[in-house]
């Protein structure tokens, strides 16, 4: 790539740690440096990220994460297209699960139950 394009599509994994996800946008990230033609350095992001990493107070850290999210949204360095995918498999003795879940978190686990035909029921 020579950096002259209108759009790009890429995929990233994520997880429960928001700062780990945000790390990919910090200019000191080695992956960022490899993709220098498709990344822009945002000094304000780097500064807030560095503060967030050092912060030990959970409320302050959460506030920094909100600021980081706002910086990425404002700079619009990419469009975040989120889609959830889940493959759900369960045994016939498990009841209350949706067979085609949009997201595992949307399962009503309070309603899930296992009947007496389960090998673990005895």
N, C-alpha and C positions, 0 to 999 in steps of 0.2 A: 504494500500500500504506500502511496506517496502522500497521503493525508488530504487528497482532493476528492471528496465524496460528499454526497448529500445526506446519507444515513448509513447506519451500521446496526446490525443485530448481533447480540452476543448473549450468552447465558451464564448465570452465576448461581452457585448454590448458596444457601443461607442457613441460619440456624437460630437458636434462641439467644445468642449473644450479639446484641446489636452492634457493639464496638468491633467485634470480629468481622462482621459484615461490612462496616464502614471502613475498615482498614484498607480495603482494596482501592479506595479513592484517595488515600493519603499519598502525596508525591514521593515519599521515601519508600514506599512499598516496591519491592523488586519487580513484581508483576506489572506495576504501573510504569516503571522505567522501560520494561521490554515493549510496552505498547505505547510508547511516547507519541507516535503519530496519531493515535486515536484518543488520547487523554489530554486534558488541560490541567495545569496546576492552578489550584485555588488556595492562595495563601491563608485566607480567613478559615477555610476548612481545616487546613493543616494545623493552624494555631489552636483552634477549638478542640480538634481531635487530640492533640498533645496534652491539653489541659484535662480532657475527659479520661485519658489513660492514667494520668497521675492521681485523679480524684478518688478518694476513698469513701466519701459520704454518698450513699446511694441516691438521695434526693438531688444532690448537686450533679451527680453523674447523669441521672435521668434528664436533667435540664440541659446539660451539654449535648446529650444525644438528640434531644428535640431541636437544639440549635443546628446541629450537623444535618439533620434531616431537612430543616428549612433552607440551609445553604445549598444543599444538593437540589432541592426543588426549585429554588430561585435561579440558580445557575443553569438549570435544565441541561446538564451535560449529557443526559440520556433520558429516554422515556422508560419508566419502569412499568413493564407489563407483567403483572403477577398472575400466575395461574396455579391452581392447586391440583395435585393429582394424588390419587390414592388407589391402591389395590387392596381390596378387603377380601380376605378368605376366612371363613369360619366353619366350624363343624355343624352338622345338623342338630346337635343337642344345644347349641347356643341360640338363644332367641332374643329379639329386640334390636338386632343390628340391621342397619340399612345395607342391602346387598351392593348397591352402587353409591358409594359415598363420595360427595364432592370433596370433602375434607374430613379426616378422622376426627377433628375437633368438633364437628357438627353431629357426631354420634351422641345419642342420649344415653350415656353409660349408666345412669340411674335406672334405666329401663331394661338393661341387659341382664339376662339370667340363663343359668345352665340347668337343663332338666336331668332327671334321674338316669337317663340312658348314657350319660357321660361315663367314660372309663374311670374318671376320678371321683365319681359320686359314691363309690363304695369304699 
